[in-house]
Amino acid sequence: MVRLRGGRLELTGPCGADAWYIESHDEDDPMEVVKRLSTNLMGPPLLVHSTSWRRGPGGVLLSFLVVIGEDQAADLAGVPISRADLARNSATEAAKGISSNQVVEHALRHMAWLAQDDAAVRTALSPGWVAALAGYVPEPFRHLASS
């Protein structure tokens, strides 16, 4: 869960800045599960977006960025988001290890691109959010240019 507070993006949620790990069943719509749990715990999110996937023990891990309003979950602690290098490998292989900071970095770069390219995302985000995302520049295929 990410919110804008005082012009800075921060991670928050019932587990603080830690990621939530939610199991779902084959018949569940993961987007609906994330939206429902977020709504039940903190009120309706401003935006829910799946940002990445990878194979994990026992199945596929989906990563979601959930944007909540600045006034939502005000009693929950938040941790300012710091920048991270993206997880990289070759042009045909996934990164060997991916930290949670790298997942957040990837998600925010993706969100920065969508804020420019997707009307629904642009409408959901405040001007403050768009400004906070301005430094998150997508770098598609950077690894191919250096090969």
C-alpha positions in Angstrom: 0.0 0.0 0.0 1.4 3.4 -1.0 0.1 6.8 0.0 1.3 10.4 -0.6 2.0 12.2 2.7 3.6 15.6 2.8 4.5 15.4 -0.9 6.4 12.1 -0.3 5.4 8.6 -1.2 5.4 6.1 1.6 4.6 2.5 2.2 2.0 1.7 4.8 -0.6 -0.9 5.7 -1.6 -3.2 8.5 1.9 -4.8 8.4 3.6 -1.4 8.2 5.9 -1.2 5.2 6.1 -4.9 4.9 4.5 -6.6 1.9 1.3 -8.5 2.3 1.3 -12.1 1.2 -2.2 -13.3 0.3 -3.1 -16.8 -0.9 -5.9 -17.1 -3.3 -7.7 -20.0 -4.9 -7.7 -20.8 -8.6 -11.3 -19.5 -9.0 -10.5 -16.2 -7.3 -9.9 -13.0 -9.3 -6.6 -11.7 -7.6 -7.5 -8.1 -8.5 -10.9 -8.4 -6.7 -9.2 -10.1 -3.7 -6.7 -7.2 -3.3 -9.4 -4.6 -3.8 -11.8 -6.3 -1.2 -9.1 -6.7 1.4 -7.8 -3.2 1.0 -11.3 -1.8 1.2 -12.2 -3.8 4.3 -9.0 -2.7 6.1 -8.6 0.9 5.0 -11.5 2.0 2.9 -11.8 2.0 -0.9 -8.4 2.4 -2.6 -7.9 5.1 -5.2 -6.2 2.6 -7.5 -5.2 -1.1 -7.6 -2.8 -2.2 -10.2 -1.0 -5.4 -10.8 2.6 -4.5 -11.6 4.5 -7.8 -12.0 4.5 -11.5 -11.6 7.1 -14.2 -11.0 7.2 -17.9 -10.3 7.4 -18.7 -6.6 7.1 -21.7 -4.3 3.8 -23.3 -4.9 2.6 -21.0 -7.7 2.8 -17.6 -9.2 3.4 -14.5 -7.1 1.5 -11.4 -8.3 2.6 -8.0 -7.1 0.1 -5.2 -6.8 0.5 -1.5 -6.1 -2.5 -0.2 -4.0 -2.8 3.5 -3.8 -4.7 4.9 -0.9 -5.6 8.5 0.0 -3.5 10.6 2.2 -6.2 10.6 4.9 -6.8 6.9 4.8 -5.2 4.7 7.5 -3.8 7.8 9.2 -3.2 5.8 12.4 -1.0 3.3 10.6 2.8 4.0 10.4 4.3 4.8 7.1 7.9 4.5 5.8 9.2 6.9 3.2 10.0 5.1 -0.1 13.7 5.2 -1.1 14.9 4.6 -4.6 16.4 1.3 -5.6 18.1 -0.1 -8.7 15.9 -2.4 -10.7 16.5 -6.1 -10.6 18.2 -7.1 -13.8 19.7 -10.0 -15.7 20.1 -10.8 -19.4 17.7 -10.0 -22.2 16.4 -13.6 -22.0 16.5 -14.5 -18.3 14.8 -13.2 -15.2 16.7 -11.6 -12.4 18.2 -14.2 -10.0 17.0 -12.3 -6.9 14.5 -9.6 -6.4 14.2 -7.5 -3.2 10.9 -5.9 -2.1 12.5 -2.5 -2.6 13.1 -3.4 -6.2 9.5 -4.6 -6.6 8.3 -1.2 -5.3 10.7 0.7 -7.6 9.4 -1.3 -10.6 5.8 -0.6 -9.6 6.4 3.1 -9.2 8.2 3.4 -12.6 5.3 1.5 -14.1 2.8 3.8 -12.4 4.7 6.9 -13.7 4.4 5.6 -17.2 0.7 4.8 -16.8 0.1 8.3 -15.3 1.2 9.6 -18.7 -0.4 7.0 -20.9 -3.6 5.7 -19.2 -6.5 8.0 -18.7 -8.0 5.9 -15.9 -4.7 6.0 -13.9 -4.2 9.7 -14.6 -7.8 10.4 -13.4 -7.3 8.4 -10.2 -4.1 10.1 -9.2 -4.0 13.6 -7.8 -1.6 16.3 -9.2 0.5 15.7 -6.1 0.9 12.0 -7.0 1.8 12.8 -10.6 4.4 15.2 -9.3 5.8 12.6 -6.8 6.1 10.1 -9.7 7.9 12.6 -12.0 11.3 11.2 -11.0 10.4 7.6 -11.7 11.4 7.3 -15.4 10.7 4.0 -17.1 13.7 2.5 -18.7 12.4 -0.1 -21.1 15.0 -2.3 -22.7 17.9 -0.5 -21.1 19.6 -3.9 -20.7 19.4 -4.5 -24.4 21.2 -1.3 -25.2 24.2 -2.3 -23.1 24.5 -5.8 -24.5 
